[in-house]
């Protein structure tokens, strides 16, 4: 798990990596180093980066999305709805008329 520890806490994995990196580091160098992280850490980092792009977060949006995700997961688990395989979705998208 990636965490951004306070100054008094033990440094997080990214903090220790950053301490060993040269001051001027390219985006490609960062990308290569991030690829060395565990998949779960990379996924969490992606989430953190996406969150950093949201300058104006509306109150309650995150909670509403979590509620919606739970609702959809329950529908799938109960059999009330069926998932559509990616291959079929992609095929439909590719064949869809463009206008």
Protein Blocks (a to p, Z undefined) as FASTA:
>chain_A
ZZdddfkbccdfklmmmmmpcfbdcfklmmmmmmmpcfklmmmmmmmmmmmmmmbccehk
lmmmmmmmmmmmmmmmnopaccddfklmmmmmmmpccZZ
